[in-house]
Amino acid sequence: MLNDFFRVNMPYYFSKQEDGSWICLNREHSPIGFVTDNYHQTSDIPIGVKYKRVSEKRLLNIVSDHNRIERDENGEITRIYLYGDGTNLVNQTYEKEHLWDDYFRKLRLLSRFKL
């Protein structure tokens, strides 16, 4: 179970749902602000949002590391991770301050998606 503000309240990944909507989930794989033991059980919570123009180009502009991108069987991007275990911002020293800059750059780009 998560125990700090960052991992509960800040986006870990942006994920496409079966209905075409997208959601941001925290490190517990729950909606932002939720702490639950129900791993990946978000389908019962109406939290998906349908954004306009969520293209591969825009998603690749947010996450350039292809190891942080998941695709479905048709090759479409279904999930982008904003950081990984090795770059978890809570665990970093001040020498890695650039990781915060990169994370907030990603959030700025996500914030431009329109409904």
trRosetta pair geometry for C-beta under 8 A, 3 or more apart (Angstrom, degrees):
i j d omega theta_ij theta_ji phi_ij phi_ji
1 28 7.2 20 -144 -112 48 130
1 35 6.2 65 -167 179 97 111
1 37 6.9 -45 -84 -80 100 81
2 7 4.4 -153 -147 109 126 119
2 8 5.0 165 113 -67 138 84
2 26 7.1 -52 -32 136 169 125
2 27 5.8 121 -94 75 131 109
2 28 4.9 -99 -19 -52 120 115
2 35 5.6 -129 53 -121 100 106
3 7 7.8 25 40 57 40 127
4 7 5.5 73 65 20 86 100
4 8 6.9 -177 85 -3 39 97
4 90 6.0 107 97 -131 153 151
5 8 6.2 -77 -147 45 24 102
5 9 5.5 -29 -179 24 67 123
5 10 7.7 62 135 -16 70 100
6 9 7.0 -77 -122 52 12 83
6 10 5.1 -28 -163 19 58 129
6 89 6.3 -139 -167 76 149 105
6 90 4.8 -176 57 -65 150 112
7 10 7.2 -34 -77 46 15 91
7 12 7.4 33 -146 -66 65 119
7 26 6.1 97 161 172 52 106
7 27 3.8 -47 -159 26 94 138
7 28 7.0 93 150 -28 98 84
7 88 7.8 5 -83 -159 105 117
7 90 6.7 -48 -39 -17 97 148
8 26 5.6 22 -154 -171 23 160
8 27 7.6 -59 -60 35 34 96
8 28 7.1 17 -107 -1 62 121
8 32 7.9 96 146 -165 52 53
8 33 6.5 57 151 -120 89 24
8 34 7.6 -160 -165 66 86 27
8 35 5.6 -32 -125 -66 115 101
9 26 6.9 30 -24 -103 12 131
9 32 6.0 59 -153 -176 42 89
9 33 5.5 46 -108 -80 74 64
10 26 6.9 96 64 -121 42 89
10 32 7.3 65 -71 -133 4 107
11 14 6.7 22 -177 -61 134 77
11 24 4.1 -58 -112 -173 116 119
11 25 7.1 77 -143 56 70 31
11 26 7.0 -101 -115 -89 28 52
11 32 6.4 -44 -73 -82 67 117
11 82 5.6 80 113 0 96 151
11 107 7.0 150 40 -99 124 96
11 110 7.4 -64 57 80 168 172
12 25 6.0 -50 52 99 97 72
12 26 5.4 82 -6 -173 109 27
12 27 4.6 139 -71 -74 145 54
12 29 7.7 -73 68 -73 139 49
12 81 6.8 -26 155 -146 71 79
12 82 6.2 -157 -171 39 23 101
12 83 7.0 -83 -143 48 64 85
13 24 7.4 177 93 -148 35 57
13 25 5.7 -10 61 55 80 94
13 79 5.5 19 167 -174 130 99
13 80 6.3 175 -155 87 83 42
13 81 4.6 -40 -95 -102 106 57
13 82 6.2 -162 -88 -2 44 81
14 22 6.0 12 177 179 91 117
14 23 7.5 177 -152 88 52 34
14 24 5.5 -25 -99 -96 69 73
14 59 7.9 -149 86 -128 130 100
14 62 7.8 1 25 118 145 158
14 79 7.0 162 82 -151 51 53
14 80 5.1 -1 52 54 99 91
14 82 7.3 84 -15 -46 90 100
14 110 6.4 -160 -77 -118 145 130
15 22 6.7 157 80 -154 37 68
15 23 5.6 -22 61 61 89 80
15 24 7.8 146 16 -99 77 24
15 25 6.0 8 6 -1 124 117
15 78 6.8 18 -156 151 69 72
15 79 4.6 0 -109 -106 78 92
16 20 7.1 -26 -168 -144 99 30
16 21 7.6 153 -154 86 56 33
16 22 5.5 -36 -97 -97 55 79
16 54 7.8 162 -92 121 108 146
16 76 7.8 -53 53 131 166 110
16 77 7.3 120 -13 113 132 65
16 78 4.6 -105 46 -146 111 60
16 79 6.8 -120 16 -59 77 57
17 20 7.0 -35 74 37 76 19
17 21 4.8 -6 44 66 120 80
17 22 6.9 -163 1 -86 85 25
17 23 6.3 59 -43 -5 114 104
17 43 7.9 145 -147 -107 115 74
17 48 4.6 -66 15 -105 151 141
19 48 6.4 121 62 103 114 161
19 50 8.0 -82 121 -74 96 106
20 50 6.1 33 111 -116 96 102
21 48 2.9 94 109 158 138 115
21 49 5.6 133 -164 54 105 19
21 50 4.8 -75 -101 -65 79 67
22 48 6.6 121 45 -155 20 82
22 49 6.1 -44 62 66 72 75
22 50 7.6 116 11 -106 77 30
22 51 5.8 -29 29 7 126 112
22 54 6.3 154 -37 -101 145 167
22 113 7.9 -49 65 156 145 162
23 31 6.7 -73 -179 -105 125 83
23 42 6.6 -166 93 151 166 150
23 47 5.3 66 -120 111 125 103
23 48 5.2 -76 -52 -98 100 61
23 49 7.1 122 -85 14 58 79
24 31 7.8 76 82 -146 63 59
24 32 5.7 15 102 -39 103 115
24 110 7.5 80 -82 174 128 150
25 28 7.9 -122 168 71 95 56
25 29 5.4 15 159 -149 138 37
25 30 6.2 135 -156 60 93 18
25 31 6.4 -66 -112 -88 67 30
25 32 7.2 -152 -132 -49 22 64
25 42 7.0 -101 -97 -58 120 155
26 29 7.4 -85 72 -17 58 15
26 30 5.6 -21 44 62 101 74
26 31 7.3 28 -2 115 95 19
26 32 5.5 123 -50 -107 100 49
26 33 7.5 168 -38 -2 138 30
26 34 7.1 -177 21 55 127 71
27 88 7.8 52 -109 -127 139 117
28 34 7.3 -128 79 100 127 78
28 35 6.0 105 7 -130 171 57
28 36 6.7 138 139 46 132 63
28 39 7.7 -117 171 -105 70 69
29 39 5.6 50 68 -155 135 67
29 40 5.3 -31 146 -64 137 61
29 42 7.7 -126 150 -31 76 116
30 34 3.9 -115 146 89 124 111
30 35 6.8 165 58 -97 156 19
30 36 5.0 135 -100 29 145 104
30 38 7.6 94 -95 71 108 81
30 42 6.8 164 -135 -79 47 103
31 34 4.8 67 62 3 78 125
31 42 6.2 129 -43 -129 87 117
31 45 6.1 -109 -25 116 136 150
31 47 5.0 -127 -103 -126 134 173
36 41 7.3 -102 122 57 139 109
38 41 3.6 -57 154 35 114 136
41 44 6.7 -5 162 16 87 106
42 45 5.4 -66 -163 42 64 109
42 47 6.6 -69 -178 40 109 124
49 115 6.4 -78 -180 -107 109 97
50 115 6.9 78 79 -153 64 71
51 54 5.0 85 85 -47 112 112
51 113 4.2 -12 -154 169 143 117
51 114 6.5 118 -157 69 81 36
51 115 6.3 -70 -108 -97 54 40
52 113 7.4 165 52 -171 61 73
52 114 5.1 -21 39 80 111 92
52 115 7.0 58 -11 130 92 13
53 58 6.8 96 140 -22 86 152
53 113 7.7 -161 74 -135 80 75
53 114 7.6 35 35 44 104 94
54 58 6.4 -116 -150 71 41 132
54 59 6.8 54 178 -52 80 104
54 113 6.4 26 -83 -132 91 126
55 58 4.8 97 56 7 80 99
55 59 7.0 -148 95 -2 43 88
56 59 5.7 -60 -147 41 33 109
56 60 6.0 30 157 -18 69 109
56 76 7.5 -119 -76 -142 108 61
56 77 5.7 142 -114 -2 79 121
57 60 5.9 -57 -144 39 26 108
57 61 6.4 32 153 -24 61 106
58 61 5.6 -52 -152 30 32 116
58 62 6.9 31 150 -19 62 101
58 109 7.5 171 -177 171 85 111
58 113 7.9 116 153 -86 145 95
59 62 5.7 -54 -156 31 37 111
59 63 6.7 -24 165 33 70 96
59 69 7.4 107 142 -123 114 116
59 77 5.1 178 105 101 162 165
59 80 5.5 -168 -169 -48 102 142
60 63 6.9 -78 -134 68 30 64
60 64 6.8 66 176 -102 69 53
60 69 7.6 3 -98 -89 70 151
60 77 7.9 -150 -52 -61 78 153
61 64 7.8 7 -142 -67 19 84
61 109 6.4 -164 112 -153 102 149
62 80 6.1 78 92 141 120 159
62 82 7.9 -56 157 -105 109 79
62 106 5.1 83 -170 -140 89 82
62 109 4.7 -167 -97 97 91 141
62 110 6.5 69 -122 -56 141 81
63 68 5.0 -121 -174 96 130 117
63 69 5.9 159 104 -66 128 94
63 80 4.4 -179 6 -167 146 117
63 81 6.9 107 -127 60 150 52
63 82 7.2 -113 -83 -99 112 43
63 106 6.9 46 -67 -122 73 124
65 68 4.6 59 88 9 102 110
65 69 7.6 172 97 -15 57 90
66 69 5.4 -56 -151 30 49 117
67 84 7.6 1 112 -75 111 146
68 80 6.3 51 132 -166 90 65
68 81 4.0 -114 -163 57 93 98
68 82 7.7 153 175 -35 136 11
68 83 8.0 -24 -128 -108 141 5
68 84 6.3 -116 -93 -57 107 104
69 77 5.9 -58 -169 -127 107 105
69 79 7.3 156 -158 87 42 61
69 80 5.5 -10 -106 -107 72 75
69 81 7.6 -127 -61 16 35 79
70 77 7.3 104 77 -155 48 61
70 78 5.4 -58 103 65 95 90
70 79 4.0 15 43 52 114 104
70 80 7.8 -147 22 -68 72 35
71 74 7.9 -126 167 72 96 52
71 75 5.3 -9 174 -153 136 33
71 76 6.1 149 -154 72 83 29
71 77 5.7 -51 -97 -92 76 42
71 78 6.3 127 -134 6 23 89
72 75 7.2 -49 69 17 64 17
72 76 5.2 -3 35 56 105 86
72 78 5.0 91 -42 -40 91 130
77 80 6.6 14 178 -53 124 94
81 84 6.2 68 130 -75 138 71
82 103 6.1 76 158 -138 107 80
82 106 5.1 159 -139 117 98 154
82 107 7.5 48 -144 -58 143 76
83 87 4.7 -130 -163 97 95 101
83 88 6.0 127 131 -93 128 42
83 89 6.4 -88 -118 -27 171 88
83 99 7.3 71 -121 -179 122 108
83 103 6.0 -12 -56 -98 119 110
84 87 5.1 65 50 29 76 95
84 88 7.3 -91 100 -46 37 70
85 88 5.9 -14 -153 -30 33 111
87 92 7.3 15 -161 -67 50 126
87 96 7.9 -160 -141 177 74 135
87 99 5.4 -167 -169 -141 99 132
88 91 4.7 53 85 17 102 110
88 92 7.2 -176 89 -31 52 90
89 92 5.6 -52 -150 14 39 121
89 99 5.7 -174 -101 119 83 115
89 100 5.8 96 -140 -84 127 75
89 103 6.0 -38 -60 -28 138 160
92 96 3.9 -102 -172 77 121 133
92 97 7.9 169 129 -66 126 34
92 99 5.6 -160 -91 48 172 145
92 100 7.9 -156 72 -41 144 88
93 96 5.7 94 59 11 64 97
94 97 5.6 10 -170 -53 57 103
96 99 4.9 8 157 -1 96 119
97 100 5.7 -43 -170 26 55 113
97 101 7.0 55 138 -17 72 100
98 101 5.2 -49 -154 35 47 117
98 102 6.3 48 149 -21 72 102
99 102 5.6 -52 -148 37 34 112
99 103 6.3 38 152 -21 65 104
100 103 5.6 -53 -147 35 32 112
100 104 6.3 23 158 -10 66 107
101 104 6.1 -61 -147 42 28 104
101 105 6.3 36 151 -26 63 105
102 105 5.5 -49 -149 29 32 117
102 106 6.8 35 152 -19 62 101
103 106 5.8 -55 -158 32 33 112
103 107 6.7 29 148 -15 65 105
104 107 5.3 -47 -144 38 41 114
104 108 6.3 51 152 -25 66 98
105 108 5.6 -49 -151 30 32 114
105 109 6.7 29 151 -15 62 104
106 109 5.8 -56 -153 37 33 109
106 110 6.4 31 151 -16 66 106
107 110 5.5 -54 -145 40 35 112
107 111 6.1 42 154 -29 66 105
108 111 5.6 -54 -149 29 29 116
108 112 7.3 32 152 -25 59 100
109 112 6.1 -52 -163 20 36 113
110 113 6.0 -32 -173 -1 50 113
